[in-house]
Each structure stands twice: as C-alpha cells, then as structure tokens.
Amino acid sequence: MVEILNNDKGPFQVLFGDDASADPNIVFPIVIAVFVIMVVIALRITLKDKGKSEMSEDELEKDRALLDDRLRQQAAFLGEEYKPERARAKEAEEIAEANRRIGGQQNKGN
C-alpha cells in the first residue's frame, strides 16, 4: 500500500497502468452513481425488513426457555426461588407498553 501511495506515477496509474486516466470529469460521476445505487439498495433492504421484527410463537418459546434458564441460575445464585409466572407477567407488561408506544407513534404520524 505504501508503494502505491509513494510512487512517482500516482496511485491511479500504478493500479491501472500508465495509460490510465484519472480525469475527474469521468471519475466523479461514476463515484456519485455508485453511491446513489448503494443508497437505494440500502433503503430497499431496510424497507423490506420493516415489520419483520415480530417473533413467531416458536421463536418466542425458545427465547423464553433461554431466559428462564438464565433467570433460574441467577435466582439459585442469589438463594431465591425462580417463578416463571412473574417473568411472564413482566413480559406481558413490557409487550403492552411497547404496543402502546408504537401505536401512539403511528397515530401521531397519520
């Protein structure tokens, strides 16, 4: 990399040959076009993923099982008894709060 940057010819000629041209009138429009294409692709990907963050019941059960295991270990470490009912109640509260916030934001935008 250092050889490319310290060369007398310049980095563009070293990479693409002596007869290569780094004319800004050619390079800048190409760079701008590539940038615009990449932004459009990124926006399409983000819009396509919108709304897919909800978990299926199977995924939710697996997630609950992992959380229960961790919480059981934590309760055992603290010398307490783990009660999954409390975890489910807390989960329901958090889901209701998230739905309230998302619903509130959607209503404000319309």
Buried (B, 14 or more C-beta within 10 A) or exposed (E): EEEEEEEEEEBBBBEEEEEEEEEEEEEEEEEEEEEEEEEEEEEEEEEEEEEEEEEEEEEEEEEBEEEBEEBEEEEEEEEEEBEEEEBEEEBEEEEEEEEEEEEEEEEEEE
